[in-house]
Amino acid sequence: MASVVKGKVSLLYPTQNGCYVRLLDLAAKRQPKGNLFLLQLSHKNYNAIYSLVLSAAINRLVISIQTPVNPADLNKTISPDIAYVHVEWK
């Protein structure tokens, strides 16, 4: 079962391997260890997801991130991979 978390972007940290994303105000049980999610550079939609997250960060919009990590294990997982992201403009 996948985990879905929602929040505003507080950090984008691009690296050689991808981009780390941190969300504001996640409950402790909903935060991954290290408080970061990883968008792998090898993700087939890397450019689209990165652009979406950057746009949401600039406009202070809430995003939803889905990871393949079981919700019970999310706070034990270091930087879980991002599977998909969506933003709802209101």
N, C-alpha and C positions, 0 to 999 in steps of 0.2 A: 504494500500500500504506500502510495506517495504522500509526501508532506507538502502542504501549501501554506505559505506565510504571506502576510500583507504588511506593508509599511512604506514609509517615505525613505528615499535613498539618502544616506548620510555619508557614504564613501564610495568612490569608484577608484580602483587601484589597478591600472593596466600593468601587465608583466609580459614576459616572453611567452608564457604558457596560456595566457588568457586575461581575464579581468575579474578581480575580486569586488564583490558588492556587499555593503553593510546596510541594514535597514534600521531605522530609528524605532525605539519603544517596543521592541518585541519582548514578550513575557519570557522569563528565563527558560521555561520548558520548551519554548518555540525557537530559541536561538541555538545555532550550531556552536560547537566548541570553537572559540576564537572569534565568534560573532561575524564570520564572513562566509559568503556563498561564492562559488567559483563558476564563472562562465568560461568553459574551455575554449581555447582558440580553435580547436578542431571541431567544435559544434557546427553543424551544417548551416545554422542560422545565426552564427556569431555576429555578423555585421548588423543584421536587422535587430537582434536582441540588444546589442550594445547601444545602438541608436535609440531604441525605445527606452532603455534605462536612463541614458543620458538626457533625453528629452523630459522624462518624468522627473529627474533630479532638478533640472533647470526650472521646471514649472511647479515644483513641490507637490507633485501628484503621488497618490498611493499606487504602488505596484503590487502585483501578486507574483510570487516566485514558487514554482513547483520543482521539487527535487525528487529523485527516486528513493530517497531514504524514508524508512518507516517512521511515522510520527513519534513513536516511543523511543527511537534511537537518535532523533535529531540533535538533542543537546549533548550527545556523546560523539558526534561525528565532526571531524575537523574539515571545514570548508567543503560542504557537500556540493556536488555539481548541480548547476542549474539546468533543468530539462526544458522549461519554457517560462515565459514571462508575459503578463498582460497588464494593460493599463485601461482604466475606465475614465474617459473624459466626461465630465458632467456639465 
